């Protein structure tokens, strides 16, 4: 597939250098294996990784002052976003809009693995449960 969505000559590099940070350590146990604040990479996006093997479990109800995008990488999840209930399978994405309380659980069977993209240079969260 060939894409040409913009003219590269219209974008000037801003002087930032490439950056690298470890998102997670494969030897760490638990559902939250790691995160990288965007400010570490010089960007406005923070990335978290979450996973569990126990159907019915997931993060507590919480809220952020910015949008969060969930990428289901493995398994099946049920998202509770405000008044909406959204089931998502591996390969699907779900939006948690800024200021809207949300949580999700593993629907099983097997592992749920997500990549959670916070549209903020830092992870900012208030737990509601």
NORCOR-V771379 format. One record per residue. N is the residue number from 0. PHI is phi in whole degrees, 0 to 359 (NA if undefined). PSI is psi as a letter, one per 30 degrees, with the letter a starting at -180 (999 if undefined). Layout:
BEGIN
N_PHI_PSI ; N_PHI_PSI
END
This chain:
BEGIN
0_NA_k ; 1_264_k ; 2_234_k ; 3_214_i ; 4_279_f ; 5_203_l ; 6_270_j ; 7_305_f ; 8_291_f ; 9_270_f ; 10_242_k ; 11_257_k ; 12_302_k ; 13_265_g ; 14_95_f ; 15_292_k ; 16_267_l ; 17_302_l ; 18_220_l ; 19_218_k ; 20_209_k ; 21_280_k ; 22_280_e ; 23_206_l ; 24_252_j ; 25_301_f ; 26_273_f ; 27_276_k ; 28_264_l ; 29_100_l ; 30_289_e ; 31_266_j ; 32_268_f ; 33_163_l ; 34_205_l ; 35_231_j ; 36_292_k ; 37_302_e ; 38_297_f ; 39_294_e ; 40_264_f ; 41_75_h ; 42_222_l ; 43_260_g ; 44_235_k ; 45_253_k ; 46_239_k ; 47_238_l ; 48_239_k ; 49_223_k ; 50_197_k ; 51_208_l ; 52_253_g ; 53_249_j ; 54_306_k ; 55_91_f ; 56_250_l ; 57_177_a ; 58_297_l ; 59_289_l ; 60_299_k ; 61_209_l ; 62_214_l ; 63_233_l ; 64_275_g ; 65_213_l ; 66_292_k ; 67_231_k ; 68_246_k ; 69_258_k ; 70_247_j ; 71_279_j ; 72_268_e ; 73_209_k ; 74_87_a ; 75_224_k ; 76_225_l ; 77_247_j ; 78_260_k ; 79_246_j ; 80_238_j ; 81_60_b ; 82_269_f ; 83_269_k ; 84_241_k ; 85_231_k ; 86_268_k ; 87_223_k ; 88_253_l ; 89_310_k ; 90_96_f ; 91_255_l ; 92_238_l ; 93_225_k ; 94_260_k ; 95_252_j ; 96_296_l ; 97_307_k ; 98_79_f ; 99_257_j ; 100_300_k ; 101_206_l ; 102_199_l ; 103_208_l ; 104_227_l ; 105_287_k ; 106_275_f ; 107_67_l ; 108_286_l ; 109_88_a ; 110_284_k ; 111_250_k ; 112_229_k ; 113_235_l ; 114_244_k ; 115_249_j ; 116_254_j ; 117_262_k ; 118_277_i ; 119_200_k ; 120_288_f ; 121_222_l ; 122_280_j ; 123_235_k ; 124_211_k ; 125_238_j ; 126_283_k ; 127_252_f ; 128_241_999
END
